[in-house]
Amino acid sequence: MEYVLRPAIVFGGALVVAWIIAWAVDRALIRVDRRHPETPMWGLLRGIRVPLQAVLFVALVRVFFDSTELVRDDRESAQLWLAVIMIGASAWLAMRVLGAVVETVSGRYAGVANDAARARRVRTQLTLVQRLLTAVVWVIAGAAMLLQFDAMKTFGTSMLASAGVLGIVAGIAAQSTLGNLFAGLSIAFGDMVRIGDTVVVDGEYGTVDEITVSYLVVLTWDERRITMPVSYFTSKPFENWSRGASQLTGTVYLQLDHTAPIADLRAKTEEFVRSSDYWDGRRWSLMVTDSTPTTIEVRAAMTARTPDDVWMLRCELREALLGWLQEKHPSALPKIRTAAEPALPQPEFKSL
């Protein structure tokens, strides 16, 4: 009976004590969060309650484990698995704390930064650093778990003996992975593309939705998600419409007949652009940029605050000008001439 009762008391007592301590920490975080609402970290740290309970439980069990009546083989096996669980719970707890810190720093910087581009850059850097640290922590935790087993210790010793050869082989095999890893770090700290940037990649227009250490996700205007390796952005050209200032100049091209009233069209363009909420008030223009034997090319240019605004302004102006031409000057729209022009009267020459 004692063989069962003592372990039950140890495990049950450790579970209760761990729950009480974690509950007290959670209550303390709630009070601090209410006193300091400007710092969201205290509220985010409430997510550590479950992994904290696990760490405390395993730590208390390991401390009082010697008092249990277990045979030597059972005790060694239990200690082994307690160590493995302790490593995993500690890594889990570290990841929750890291996530709370990253979210706090990112949110605080975004709230005080006047430059949206800098806020996106900091967010991108913090996200990549968090993902990299997460991978490192879990790799270390996994290695520490495996090294708790005697068979893996022997395997690790033999691996270290041939580390030079294995390093060369691994470097060749993981060349693409390592290339993406360094490309991700280059993107994060080189400021070439950030989360939230508007980009054009391979003719696809979209917004950078996610950046990891190995791939990048572009959310297109029609809600498709294109996943690309980050090494693409360090090796091939792409358009970043959000780099620097977000202001852009949009253009609308119209193919019209030679008889189009350019002066009236310019006045109508000014009237519409100035009344649009998407125009940022900087500049606009309308010019004839080309002509062919059958048509002329008219280009309207106008500025907007963001890529989305310039897109909407272009679409609305194009619709407005075409509607106005159809209603007021239908003859100005391009047409295919099927009848010959009447011949002009030829001048008569009198003989001297």
Secondary structure, 3 states (H helix, E strand, C coil): CHHHHHHHHHHHHHHHHHHHHHHHHHHHHHHHHHHCCCCCHHHHHHHHHHHHHHHHHHHHHHHCHHHCCCCHHHHHHHHHHHHHHHHHHHHHHHHHHHHHHHHHHHHHHHHHCCCHHHHHHHHHHHHHHHHHHHHHHHHHHHHHHHCCCHHHHHHHHHHHHCHHHHHHHHHHHCHHHHHHHHHHHHHHHHCCCCCCCEEEECCEEEEEEEECCCEEEEEECCCCEEEEECHHHHHCCCEECCCCCCCEEEEEEEEECCCCCHHHHHHHHHHHHHHCCCEEEEEEEEEEEEECCCCEEEEEEEEECCHHHHHHHHHHHHHHHHHHHHHHCHHHCCCCCCCCCCCCCCCCCCCC
